[in-house]
Amino acid sequence: MTKVVIRTGDIDSFFSKAKKAAKRADQNEVLDGTITLTFEDPQELFKILSDARRKLMREIMNQPKSINELSSKLHRDRAAITKDVGLLEKAGLLVSQRRPNPGHGIEKIVRAVAPTIQMVAVLH
């Protein structure tokens, strides 16, 4: 995947875009690898992508990191980072995997689902 677009829009615009993408797929056109997440309410978008979570996203987009590395780099509590990572995973923006950390048990490595995330908010 090359890009994630996060936007606001109503349900009609969401289904209109989905219908166009389905038609392109039916015609065997190559899709561009973009995932679009649509929020009806701009406040919900900004609630999920708070300033702290956007900083976390930028840090991970530079290079995958462990929860401990993120906590240290961002000067935030490990539990808060873990909670934010879980929420952003649910939203489809991050993925994580557990891997052995010799001498320390297991660590969770977090990475972004795409190297670029574009946020688009239209207020009406």
Helices and strands as residue ranges (DSSP letters): E 3-8, H 11-26, E 34-39, H 42-48, H 51-62, E 65-66, H 67-74, H 78-90, E 94-101, E 105-112, E 116-120
